[in-house]
Amino acid sequence: MNVLFEEDGGFKAGSVMVDNDTSLQVEMPTGKRSKIKAATVLLRFEKPAAAGLLDQAAPLAEEIEPDFLWECVNDGEFSFLDFARDYYGHEPTPTEATAVLLAVHAAPIYFHRKGKGRFRKAPADILAAALASLEKKRQQALAIEGWIDELNAFRLPPEIAALSDALLYAPDRNKPECKALEAACAASGLSAAQLLFKCGAFKSPYFFHFRRFLHEQFPRGTAFPALASPPLPVDLPRADVRAFSIDDANTTEIDDALSVVKLPGIGSRIGIHIAAPGLAIAHGSPLDGVARARLSTVYMPGHKITMLPDAVVQNYTLAGGADCPAISLYLTVNDVFEVISHESRLERVPIVANLRHHEVEPWFNAASINGALADQPFKDELLHLWHFANACEGRRGKPSAMQGNNDYNFALDGDLTDPDNCIVEITERQRGSPLDKLVAELMIVANSTWGGLLAERNIACLYRAQTQGKVRMTTSPLPHEGLGVAQYAWMTSPLRRYCDLVNQWQLIACLKGETPAFAQKSVELFGAMRDFEATYAAYADFQRLMERYWSLRWLQQHGVAEIAATVRREQWVKLDALPVMLRVPSLPADLPPRQRIMLAIEQIDLLAPELSCRFLGRLDDEPTPDLMEDAEQ
């Protein structure tokens, strides 16, 4: 005697060895013996042999059309044996009965299981919905197969093109387009970015990086809402100074300016003048909402995304030839450059000129500063401020600019809508120049003095603290050990950083004797601090990424095959004249830090963006100075 039984969701046939009332011991065609429950037996038969039943029934089952079966069967539950009698019109053989069982079991959308060997036909509406879903899946599978073929041929299907950003930056693996892309990547051995680039989803690696940043930080785009600029305050006294700013050529958000007035018999009065958008932009206003959402200006070579609309920036920037609202810190300084007293004012400041680094540094630099300076505008003021900056640096016991750190200026010649045809030029500028020092020191004085004033008045403020080597933001006036000051609060860039704008509101309230916008332990202030710190770090990472990208483009454009570098640590090196750090696995283990070496450039991947180099040899030059972390300003 043989039996057909159900086990683990499938059907098996075997020869009965022992038949008990509730259980059987059967021998499978493989020779394995199993104990099964009698309740799982669907059919008992003598012929054919157990080994051949399912093999003979399977072809017959494939010939049975499920939709025809569904039409034939009546409503209500039925047994596969009863249905087999009706289907064949006679008492079915074991093979025929098994064929019907296999056919019904294989069509779950037509027949719902109701027990051992029993089924019920699906209701017409449920069947229709199931068939529609099945057809949709079939069409989807065909579409996926077609998309895979197109992608493997490096052609971009319209459906993939429409979702290219989502597929690259926030892939949903349940979407058929994502499944097709993953399958094509697996077949081609390329990453999603590499494959879509070869297919023309984006015409330049530049757009891959820029669009990813926009997707993450500006999902609604970079356009500003239509907001009117608040009017400038008209009741401010006019300062009796001739102020000037010092910035690079591309700066439009001019936050700070300086002035010097000689005080016979005393020394001088040095003015630090900071743009005051906080006098017009009210906390909680729509413009505050815009600044709160962006938190900072985003910088990158050849482009920037400002925190505030251009029209607003133009209203409050310290533009030359205008009287500009500002918060001024006046330092009374004696002849040996000691600060005797200080005073803060809200006023209109005459900005006489906007000096630019590239115009001033040719005649005001480390080589010329100790000699006779060229007869240029503000040369006396600059020299006086430089001497004061040296005195401030000496009192702090910390350098304002770390030696060995360089700035890199990127100039792009061309249209960024066609970045592959832009020519990039990179110039290296060593930090610690006289201009750098005097601006850095005066900003440190302003930020530490005003931070101390708010701490003294118990007014909430966002501070930058450094203790045990870690820099962080805090609402407590903790020391900044790296700068050597008792407290330090960013306040000198309110057009470019939201934390500076927040602190400016607090400072304005302090100077006016009004209730500040943020109370101590304000939940809103903590939220702004947390969001600013995270966003500012993300923006800085993006700036470094784009500087790396354009540095690799510079290497390509100039056909550089070999380049000098300096060992930093272990297998990490920094390329000369470029802001690029990379790991070189072939670097000998015995090379000390600051050893200069020569590298061969083997591969440049602009999508990563990464650079592969091979060690060629040591250079005999003297080791470079210590390369230290950037100081804050």
Residue pairs with C-beta under 8 A, 6 or more apart in sequence:
1 15
1 16
1 19
1 44
1 45
1 46
2 13
2 14
2 15
2 16
2 44
2 45
2 46
2 49
2 50
2 53
3 13
3 14
3 16
3 24
3 26
3 36
3 41
3 42
3 43
3 44
3 45
3 50
4 11
4 12
4 13
4 41
4 42
4 43
4 44
4 45
4 53
4 94
4 98
4 101
5 11
5 12
5 13
5 14
5 26
5 36
5 40
5 41
5 42
6 12
6 40
6 42
6 116
7 36
7 40
11 42
11 54
11 98
11 101
11 102
11 105
12 28
12 54
13 29
13 50
13 51
13 53
13 54
14 26
14 27
14 28
14 29
14 34
14 50
15 26
15 27
15 50
16 24
16 25
16 26
17 24
17 25
17 26
17 27
17 33
18 24
18 25
20 38
21 38
22 37
22 38
22 39
23 35
23 36
23 37
23 38
24 35
24 36
24 37
24 38
24 41
25 33
25 34
25 35
25 36
26 33
26 34
26 35
26 36
27 33
28 34
28 50
29 50
29 51
39 116
40 116
42 80
42 101
42 116
42 117
43 81
43 94
43 97
43 98
43 101
45 53
45 94
47 94
48 56
48 94
48 95
53 94
53 95
53 98
54 98
54 102
56 95
57 95
57 96
57 98
57 99
57 101
57 102
58 99
58 102
60 95
60 96
60 99
61 98
61 99
61 100
61 102
61 103
61 106
64 87
64 99
64 100
64 103
66 103
66 104
66 106
66 107
66 110
66 111
67 110
69 83
69 87
69 103
69 104
69 107
69 110
69 111
70 107
70 110
70 111
70 121
70 122
70 127
72 86
72 87
73 83
73 86
73 111
73 121
74 121
75 121
76 120
77 114
77 115
77 118
77 119
77 120
78 118
78 119
78 120
78 121
79 117
79 118
80 97
80 100
80 101
80 104
80 117
80 118
80 119
81 92
81 97
81 117
83 100
83 104
83 119
84 92
84 96
84 97
84 99
84 100
84 101
85 91
85 92
87 100
88 96
92 100
101 117
104 110
104 111
104 119
105 111
105 113
109 122
109 127
109 130
109 131
109 134
110 121
110 122
110 127
111 119
111 120
111 121
111 122
112 119
112 120
112 121
112 122
113 119
114 120
122 130
140 176
143 159
143 176
143 180
144 176
144 179
144 180
144 183
146 157
147 157
147 159
147 160
147 176
147 177
147 180
147 181
147 184
148 180
148 183
148 184
148 187
150 156
150 157
150 160
151 157
151 160
151 180
151 181
151 184
151 188
151 195
151 199
152 184
152 187
152 188
154 195
154 198
154 199
155 199
156 164
156 196
156 199
156 200
156 201
159 177
160 167
160 177
160 180
160 181
160 196
160 199
160 201
161 201
163 175
163 177
164 196
164 201
164 202
165 211
165 215
166 172
167 177
167 178
167 181
167 192
167 196
168 192
168 193
168 196
168 201
168 208
168 211
168 212
169 211
169 212
169 215
169 216
170 215
171 178
171 181
171 192
172 178
173 179
173 182
181 192
181 195
181 196
182 192
184 195
185 191
185 192
185 195
188 195
190 198
191 607
193 208
193 607
194 607
196 202
197 205
197 208
197 607
202 208
202 211
203 420
204 418
204 419
204 420
205 549
205 606
205 607
205 609
206 416
206 419
206 420
206 549
206 606
207 419
208 607
209 545
209 546
209 549
209 609
210 546
213 542
214 221
214 222
216 538
217 298
217 535
217 538
217 539
217 542
218 305
222 305
224 290
224 309
225 286
225 290
227 286
227 287
227 290
227 309
227 312
229 280
229 287
229 309
229 311
229 312
229 315
230 280
230 281
230 282
230 285
230 287
231 280
232 280
232 315
232 316
232 325
233 279
233 280
233 325
236 279
236 325
236 346
236 347
236 348
237 345
237 347
237 348
238 323
238 347
238 348
238 350
239 259
239 271
239 273
239 326
239 328
239 345
239 347
239 348
239 349
239 350
240 261
241 259
241 261
241 271
241 273
241 349
241 350
242 259
242 350
242 352
243 257
243 258
243 259
243 271
243 273
243 318
243 349
243 350
243 351
243 352
244 257
244 258
244 259
244 320
244 351
244 352
244 353
244 354
244 355
244 378
244 381
245 254
245 256
245 257
245 258
245 318
245 320
245 351
245 353
245 354
245 355
246 258
246 355
246 356
246 357
246 360
246 435
246 438
246 439
247 254
247 354
247 355
247 356
247 357
248 356
248 357
248 358
248 409
249 356
249 357
249 358
252 306
252 310
252 313
252 317
253 297
253 306
253 308
253 313
253 317
253 493
253 495
253 496
254 275
254 317
254 318
254 319
254 354
254 495
255 274
255 275
255 317
255 318
255 492
255 493
255 494
255 495
255 496
255 500
256 272
256 273
256 274
256 275
256 318
256 439
256 442
256 443
256 446
256 492
256 493
257 273
257 318
257 326
257 349
257 351
258 270
258 271
258 272
258 273
258 381
258 385
258 438
258 439
258 442
259 270
259 271
259 273
259 349
259 381
260 268
260 269
260 270
260 271
260 380
260 381
260 384
260 385
261 268
261 269
261 271
262 268
263 269
263 332
266 332
266 334
266 340
267 332
267 333
267 334
267 335
267 337
267 340
268 332
268 333
268 384
269 330
269 331
269 332
269 333
270 330
270 331
270 333
270 384
270 385
270 388
270 442
271 328
271 329
271 330
271 331
271 349
272 328
272 329
272 330
272 331
272 442
272 443
272 445
272 446
272 492
273 318
273 324
273 326
273 327
273 328
273 349
273 351
274 326
274 327
274 328
274 329
274 446
274 491
274 492
274 494
274 504
275 316
275 317
275 318
275 324
275 325
275 326
275 494
275 495
276 316
276 325
276 326
276 327
276 346
276 494
276 504
276 508
277 308
277 312
277 315
277 316
277 494
277 495
277 501
277 504
278 494
278 501
278 504
278 505
278 507
278 508
279 325
279 346
279 508
280 315
280 316
280 325
281 287
281 288
281 291
281 312
281 501
282 288
283 505
283 517
283 518
284 517
287 308
287 312
290 307
290 308
290 309
291 307
291 308
291 498
291 501
292 498
292 528
294 305
294 307
294 498
294 535
295 307
295 497
295 498
295 531
295 532
295 535
295 536
296 307
296 496
296 497
296 498
296 532
296 535
296 536
296 539
297 304
297 305
297 306
297 307
297 495
297 496
297 497
298 304
298 305
298 539
298 542
298 543
299 539
299 543
300 542
300 543
300 546
300 547
301 410
301 412
301 424
301 546
301 547
301 550
302 410
302 411
302 412
302 416
302 422
302 550
303 416
306 313
306 496
307 495
307 496
307 497
307 498
308 495
313 495
316 324
316 325
316 495
317 324
317 495
318 324
318 326
318 349
318 351
318 354
319 351
319 354
320 351
320 352
320 353
320 354
321 351
321 352
322 350
322 351
323 348
323 349
323 350
323 351
324 348
324 349
324 351
325 346
325 347
325 348
325 349
326 346
326 347
326 348
326 349
327 344
327 345
327 346
327 504
327 507
327 508
327 511
328 344
328 345
328 346
328 347
328 349
329 342
329 343
329 344
329 445
329 446
329 449
329 450
330 342
330 343
330 344
330 345
331 339
331 341
331 342
331 445
332 339
332 340
332 341
332 342
332 343
333 339
333 340
333 388
334 340
336 391
337 387
337 388
337 390
337 391
337 392
338 391
339 445
342 449
344 450
344 453
344 507
344 511
345 511
346 508
346 511
346 512
353 377
353 378
355 378
357 429
357 435
360 376
360 382
360 435
361 433
361 435
363 373
363 374
363 376
363 379
364 373
364 376
364 379
364 382
364 434
364 435
365 433
365 434
366 433
366 434
368 374
369 383
369 386
369 434
373 379
373 383
382 434
382 435
382 438
385 438
385 442
386 434
386 437
386 438
388 438
388 441
388 442
389 400
389 437
389 438
389 440
389 441
389 442
390 437
392 400
392 441
392 442
392 444
392 445
393 399
393 400
393 437
393 441
396 444
396 483
396 484
396 485
397 484
398 482
398 483
398 484
398 631
399 432
399 631
400 432
400 436
400 437
400 440
400 441
400 444
400 631
400 633
401 431
401 432
401 433
401 436
401 437
401 440
401 631
402 431
402 432
402 628
402 629
402 630
402 631
403 431
403 432
403 625
403 626
403 628
404 624
404 625
404 626
404 627
404 628
405 431
405 627
405 628
405 630
406 428
406 429
406 430
406 431
407 428
407 429
407 430
407 431
408 426
408 427
408 428
408 429
408 547
408 578
408 579
409 426
409 427
409 429
410 424
410 425
410 426
410 547
410 550
411 424
411 425
411 426
411 427
412 422
412 423
412 424
412 550
413 422
413 423
413 424
413 425
414 421
414 422
414 423
415 421
415 422
416 422
423 557
424 550
424 553
424 554
424 557
425 554
426 550
426 551
426 554
426 577
426 578
428 577
439 633
440 631
440 633
443 492
443 633
444 483
444 485
444 488
444 633
446 491
446 492
447 488
447 489
447 490
447 491
447 492
448 480
448 483
448 485
448 486
448 487
448 488
448 489
450 489
450 491
450 503
450 507
451 461
451 463
451 477
451 487
451 488
451 489
451 491
451 503
452 477
452 486
452 487
453 507
453 510
454 460
454 461
454 477
454 489
454 503
454 506
454 507
454 510
455 461
455 477
455 487
457 510
458 520
459 506
459 509
459 510
459 516
459 520
460 475
460 506
460 516
460 518
460 519
460 520
460 521
460 522
460 525
461 475
461 477
461 489
461 503
461 506
462 473
462 474
462 475
462 489
462 490
462 499
462 502
462 503
462 525
462 528
462 529
462 532
463 473
463 474
463 475
463 476
463 477
463 478
463 487
463 488
463 489
464 471
464 472
464 473
464 474
464 480
464 488
464 489
464 490
464 632
465 471
465 472
465 473
465 474
465 476
465 478
465 479
465 480
465 487
465 488
466 472
466 479
466 480
466 481
466 482
466 483
466 632
467 478
467 479
467 481
468 481
469 481
471 480
471 482
471 632
472 533
473 499
473 529
473 532
473 533
474 529
475 520
475 521
475 525
475 526
475 529
477 486
477 487
477 489
478 487
479 485
479 486
479 487
480 487
480 488
480 632
482 631
482 632
483 631
483 632
488 632
489 503
490 497
490 499
490 500
490 503
491 500
491 503
491 504
491 507
492 500
493 500
494 500
494 501
494 503
494 504
497 532
497 536
498 528
498 532
499 528
499 529
499 532
502 517
502 518
502 525
502 528
505 516
505 517
505 518
506 516
506 517
506 518
508 514
509 515
509 516
509 517
510 516
518 524
518 525
519 525
544 579
545 609
547 579
548 579
548 580
548 609
549 606
549 609
551 575
551 578
551 579
551 580
552 580
552 604
552 606
552 609
552 611
553 606
554 578
555 563
555 578
555 601
555 604
555 611
556 604
560 601
561 600
561 601
562 598
562 599
562 600
562 601
562 616
563 575
563 576
563 578
563 598
563 599
563 601
563 613
564 575
564 576
564 596
564 597
564 598
564 599
564 619
565 573
565 574
565 575
565 576
565 584
565 596
565 597
565 598
565 599
565 613
566 573
566 574
566 576
566 594
566 595
566 596
566 597
566 624
566 627
567 573
567 587
567 591
567 592
567 593
567 594
567 595
567 596
567 597
568 574
568 581
568 593
568 627
569 593
570 587
571 583
571 584
571 585
571 587
572 581
572 582
572 583
572 584
573 581
573 582
573 583
573 584
573 587
573 597
573 599
573 613
574 580
574 581
574 627
575 581
575 582
575 599
576 596
580 611
582 610
582 611
582 613
584 599
584 613
584 614
584 615
586 614
586 615
587 597
587 615
588 615
591 597
591 618
592 623
594 623
594 624
594 625
594 626
594 627
595 618
595 623
596 618
596 619
596 621
596 623
596 624
597 615
597 616
597 617
597 618
597 619
598 616
598 617
598 618
598 619
599 613
599 614
599 615
599 616
600 613
600 614
600 616
601 611
601 612
601 613
602 612
602 613
602 614
603 611
603 612
604 610
604 611
604 612
605 611
605 612
